[in-house]
Amino acid sequence: MSSGAFGDILILKSHASDFSQLEMEFQKCGAILRSTTELQQCLTLIAVHTPRFVMIDLDFPHQEISKLPILLSNQFPITTCGILHERSNRAMAQFIGSGLREKIFPPLSALNVLKQLDQFHTDRTLLSKTTSWRELNERCQLLEEILQKYDSTFKPGGVLELAQLLQQSMEMVMQTIHQMPTFRTDQAS
């Protein structure tokens, strides 16, 4: 329902082959997670720091994905959830669960476009690199316009144009993120 600008951007990036490896990804960015409960606490903590657009690229088996819906359930305060997944859009629709406004990208197009953006590979987890969210707000305006355009008018032949627009906006977003001091979540117990 919300069509205003994105508040901020949180990118959780994992190529983990199982859930324990996903936990290790979080440890690298300052959150020491030993359970799905701790992961939920961490995500909730991040959510109250106002990111409203969550982009999750998960590349691990479906049986592991089945552990995650509870973490993104209807009490989780996020407006829009974009899921990029190589295997199956249908699985992702189920994964998102009720209570979130879905923005599910067609599997072929957006995934392949984003995979070409080197930033998304070098910055595997940008969870920790957030201190002044305000500055990101402006940068994300352009990204929102692109995503809205993508949602309404995307055609299979339009990937190249989209790729160029995404490249420009993501370069700006990444540039801003790189200039920020590290934000640590201190989830150790």
Backbone torsions as a table, in degrees:
resi	resn	phi	psi	omega
1	MET	NA	-37.4	-177.8
2	SER	-69.9	120.6	-179.8
3	SER	-115.8	11.5	178.2
4	GLY	-74.3	-176.7	-179.1
5	ALA	-67.0	153.7	173.6
6	PHE	-61.9	141.4	175.8
7	GLY	-66.9	-64.6	-179.3
8	ASP	-151.5	179.5	-176.1
9	ILE	-125.5	131.9	176.6
10	LEU	-123.8	123.1	-179.6
11	ILE	-115.8	115.8	175.8
12	LEU	-102.4	116.1	-172.4
13	LYS	-120.4	121.5	178.5
14	SER	-142.3	135.1	169.3
15	HIS	-111.9	28.3	-176.4
16	ALA	-64.4	144.1	179.0
17	SER	-90.0	-14.3	174.2
18	ASP	-152.3	176.7	-172.3
19	PHE	-66.4	-36.9	-179.3
20	SER	-63.3	-33.3	177.3
21	GLN	-69.9	-33.5	175.6
22	LEU	-61.6	-40.5	177.1
23	GLU	-60.2	-39.1	-179.8
24	MET	-64.5	-36.0	176.5
25	GLU	-57.8	-42.7	179.5
26	PHE	-67.0	-37.4	179.8
27	GLN	-58.8	-39.1	-179.0
28	LYS	-59.8	-28.3	-175.7
29	CYS	-103.7	22.1	170.0
30	GLY	100.6	-7.5	178.4
31	ALA	-106.4	117.0	-179.7
32	ILE	-93.2	108.7	-172.3
33	LEU	-113.9	128.6	-178.5
34	ARG	-115.6	-0.3	-176.8
35	SER	-161.1	166.7	175.9
36	THR	-63.3	-29.8	177.9
37	THR	-63.5	-45.3	179.4
38	GLU	-65.4	-36.3	177.3
39	LEU	-63.2	-42.4	178.3
40	GLN	-62.7	-43.0	179.0
41	GLN	-60.8	-41.9	-178.7
42	CYS	-63.9	-47.7	-179.3
43	LEU	-63.1	-38.6	179.2
44	THR	-66.6	-40.8	177.0
45	LEU	-59.2	-46.1	179.0
46	ILE	-63.0	-41.0	-177.1
47	ALA	-60.3	-37.5	-179.3
48	VAL	-75.3	-7.4	171.4
49	HIS	-85.5	14.4	169.3
50	THR	81.4	8.2	172.5
51	PRO	-65.9	134.3	-179.6
52	ARG	-118.2	-5.5	177.3
53	PHE	-118.1	120.0	-177.8
54	VAL	-116.8	123.0	177.1
55	MET	-112.7	121.2	-175.9
56	ILE	-121.2	123.0	175.1
57	ASP	-110.5	102.8	-178.4
58	LEU	-104.8	131.7	-180.0
59	ASP	-130.2	54.6	174.2
60	PHE	-135.4	169.9	-167.7
61	PRO	-59.0	152.0	-178.6
62	HIS	-58.7	-35.0	-179.6
63	GLN	-65.7	-27.0	175.8
64	GLU	-76.8	-37.2	178.4
65	ILE	-58.6	-32.5	-177.1
66	SER	-62.2	-16.2	178.7
67	LYS	-79.7	-13.8	-168.1
68	LEU	-93.9	-23.0	-174.4
69	PRO	-53.6	-34.9	-179.4
70	ILE	-60.1	-27.3	-179.1
71	LEU	-77.1	-20.8	-179.1
72	LEU	-119.3	44.0	-174.6
73	SER	-85.6	-175.9	-171.4
74	ASN	-68.6	-13.5	177.0
75	GLN	-86.9	-4.3	-176.0
76	PHE	-80.2	120.3	-166.2
77	PRO	-82.9	69.5	179.1
78	ILE	-131.0	136.3	-173.3
79	THR	-77.2	-48.5	-172.3
80	THR	-131.2	133.2	179.7
81	CYS	-122.7	115.6	177.0
82	GLY	-99.8	123.8	-178.4
83	ILE	-115.2	125.5	174.6
84	LEU	-109.8	126.2	-179.4
85	HIS	-149.1	136.7	-174.7
86	GLU	-71.0	-32.8	-164.7
87	ARG	-85.2	-53.0	-170.2
88	SER	-158.0	122.1	175.8
89	ASN	-65.7	-34.1	-178.9
90	ARG	-64.0	-42.1	178.0
91	ALA	-61.0	-36.5	-178.8
92	MET	-70.2	-35.2	178.9
93	ALA	-61.3	-39.7	178.2
94	GLN	-70.5	-38.9	-177.7
95	PHE	-62.2	-40.7	-178.7
96	ILE	-61.1	-38.9	177.1
97	GLY	73.7	-180.0	-176.6
98	SER	-81.5	156.5	172.6
99	GLY	96.6	-11.3	175.2
100	LEU	-109.6	146.7	174.2
101	ARG	-82.2	118.2	-173.9
102	GLU	-78.0	141.1	165.5
103	LYS	-134.6	84.3	-175.4
104	ILE	-96.6	121.9	-176.9
105	PHE	-83.7	142.2	174.7
106	PRO	-54.0	135.4	-169.1
107	PRO	-59.8	-41.5	-174.9
108	LEU	-70.5	-52.8	-167.7
109	SER	-68.1	-71.5	-171.9
110	ALA	-62.6	-38.0	-179.1
111	LEU	-59.5	-49.0	-177.2
112	ASN	-65.9	-36.7	176.6
113	VAL	-60.7	-49.6	-176.2
114	LEU	-68.4	-31.9	179.3
115	LYS	-63.9	-23.7	-180.0
116	GLN	-80.8	-12.2	-179.4
117	LEU	-83.5	108.6	-175.7
118	ASP	-54.5	-34.0	-177.7
119	GLN	-55.6	-36.2	-176.0
120	PHE	-73.7	-12.5	176.3
121	HIS	-98.0	-39.7	-179.1
122	THR	-72.8	-37.2	177.5
123	ASP	-97.5	75.9	-172.0
124	ARG	-62.0	-34.2	176.8
125	THR	-136.9	118.2	-179.7
126	LEU	-102.3	10.9	-176.5
127	LEU	-54.9	-38.9	-171.3
128	SER	-85.7	-15.2	-168.7
129	LYS	-92.6	59.0	-177.7
130	THR	-140.8	117.8	174.1
131	THR	-126.9	-58.2	179.2
132	SER	-100.0	89.1	-178.0
133	TRP	-65.5	-26.9	-174.2
134	ARG	-54.3	-43.8	-174.9
135	GLU	-62.5	-33.0	179.7
136	LEU	-67.5	-25.2	-174.8
137	ASN	-53.9	-49.8	-178.5
138	GLU	-61.7	-42.8	-177.5
139	ARG	-62.9	-32.3	-176.0
140	CYS	-79.4	-12.0	176.6
141	GLN	-57.7	-47.6	-178.3
142	LEU	-63.0	-42.3	179.5
143	LEU	-60.5	-41.0	179.4
144	GLU	-62.5	-44.2	179.0
145	GLU	-57.9	-42.2	-179.1
146	ILE	-63.7	-44.5	-178.1
147	LEU	-66.5	-36.9	177.8
148	GLN	-65.6	-41.5	177.7
149	LYS	-61.2	-43.9	-179.6
150	TYR	-58.9	-45.8	-178.0
151	ASP	-62.0	-42.4	-170.4
152	SER	-87.8	-33.6	-170.1
153	THR	-123.6	7.8	-176.0
154	PHE	-62.2	134.0	172.8
155	LYS	-129.2	152.6	-176.8
156	PRO	-50.0	-31.9	-179.5
157	GLY	-79.5	-6.5	-171.3
158	GLY	-91.7	10.8	-173.4
159	VAL	-63.7	-39.4	-175.6
160	LEU	-64.2	-44.9	178.1
161	GLU	-60.8	-45.0	179.1
162	LEU	-61.9	-41.2	-179.0
163	ALA	-59.4	-42.4	-180.0
164	GLN	-63.3	-46.1	-179.9
165	LEU	-63.2	-44.2	178.9
166	LEU	-62.5	-41.9	-179.4
167	GLN	-57.6	-48.5	-179.5
168	GLN	-59.6	-50.9	-174.6
169	SER	-67.6	-39.8	-178.4
170	MET	-68.1	-35.8	176.1
171	GLU	-58.9	-42.5	179.3
172	MET	-65.1	-44.9	-179.6
173	VAL	-62.4	-46.2	-178.3
174	MET	-63.4	-40.7	178.7
175	GLN	-56.2	-46.1	179.6
176	THR	-63.2	-46.2	-178.4
177	ILE	-60.7	-41.9	-178.1
178	HIS	-62.5	-26.1	-178.1
179	GLN	-83.6	-7.0	-176.1
180	MET	-88.0	145.0	171.5
181	PRO	-66.3	160.0	-177.7
182	THR	-74.0	135.2	174.0
183	PHE	-102.5	123.7	-177.9
184	ARG	-106.7	141.6	-174.5
185	THR	-91.2	-17.6	176.9
186	ASP	48.3	58.8	179.3
187	GLN	-92.9	3.8	-177.3
188	ALA	-61.6	143.1	177.6
189	SER	-114.2	NA	NA
